[in-house]
Amino acid sequence: MPRKRSIFLLSLGCSKNTVDSERLISQAEKNGLHFVEHADDADIIIINTCGFIADAKTESIDEMLAAAEKRKRGEVTALYVMGCLSALYTRELRAELPEVDRFFGTSDMEEIIETLGGTVSPQHLHERTLLTPPHYAWLKIAEGCSRTCSFCAIPKMRGLYKSEPVGNLLKEARSLKAKGVKELNVIAQDISPYGRDLHGASHLDDLVKRLSDLGFDWIRLLYAYPLDFPIEVIDTMRDRENICNYLDIPIQHINDRILASMKRGIGKDQTIRLLESIRDRKPDIRLRTTKITGYHGETREEFEELLDFVREFRFDRLGCFPYSHEEHTSAYANLEDDVPEEEKQDRVRELMELQESISKENNKQFEGETTEVLIDEVDGLTAYGRTQYDAPEVDNECIIETGGSDIKPGEFCMARIDESSAYELHGRIVTEKGL
């Protein structure tokens, strides 16, 4: 295939998928291939799919159908599909979408590059062309997952847990810092057991310290499974100024029966002890979590128990999803999806209304205070940014008046917060950081 043809890559789903796409683009560019921002300008389309839950699958399928029409009409010369959905449903997708020239899984970068007419450069495997704004990036420290959660098919999509050697991660992190990245977001399907498959015990704390030593302004920890979480990481967070006082720790539920059926490996009492220990060690930490409503057999009483837990514990950031009965999971094979969809959605709304009131009260604590903000976007005299307590794309936004300052995206400032709502802080720049 001629190397000068233009490629459009659509990356769907989570930040882990984004990293895969960034590595693919970097390798392709080293082979002289050219990427464009719009599908209408491309000769080749690549779609990196997500297959986690029903809504993500639907989005991936809709994009594949639209691209298949372009391929059928001859508007593109090739259409390739990769990623999680492709890995799970290759046979079915091949039968339904003959317009797709080839399907790839989640770890087929070498085959994709060869199909595009290039070769993979082993010494550049961890180099990336960022799809995020240049001031923040994701660092994927492991691939796959060895947990057995009943509702999740990630082990089938991405295989068992495999930690990336620390030397590779430090090399990648240095490369990102050299590109101007100021906020490093540490991710994996589960960061808690990092290094256990290599060394017999979690080495997350050691990794975080070594990343901290590289001098990033902010380092953020996302997707920490509660079972066997290495609590010493919180002590390191307390001792290191550039590690954000933030932790994403998906709890999913609090009822013992449901947690056992979900195969989470941790019950209510142990979960509460862990969360209390985290807050005892770092009282100003902001905790983000996710919940699932409408799981198999969830009664109103069990849902009320979840509501009471959220009301009492007052998480700083919380997302909630209706249970999705997914193929290739043990729940799909062994349990009935017996909570009506309407009831699932009603419980999501009820839980998120509760969280909205909690978030509104929590954000009032910022009013009258001056806090550090990283600017993501500037529009005229208004800047949009985040505090250290907010991850990109999913958390609160800080909307501040620039007062004529020439502050730019990727810069830090100190902002005085005058007003707040459940998911926004409003204020004005007091001074740019360092002035």
Secondary structure, DSSP 4 states (H G I P E B T S, - for coil): --TTSEEEEEE-SSHHHHHHHHHHHHHHHHTT-EE-SSGGG-SEEEEEE--SSHHHHHHHHHHHHHHHHHHHTTSSSEEEEEEHHHHHSHHHHHHH-TT-SEE--SS-HHHHHHHTT----GGGTT----SS-TTEEEEE-EES-----TT--HHHHH-S-EEPPHHHHHHHHHHHHHTT--EEEEE-S--TTTTHHHHSS--HHHHHHHHHTTT-SEEEE----STT--THHHHHHHH-TTEEEEEE---B---HHHHHHTT-S--HHHHHHHHHHHHHH-TT-EEEEEEEES-TT--HHHHHHHHHHHHHH--SEEEEEE----TTSHHHHHS---S-HHHHHHHHHHHHHHHHHHHHHHHGGGTT-EEEEEEEEEETTEEEEE-TT--TTTS-EEEEE-TT----TT-EEEEEEEEE-SSEEEEEEEEETT-
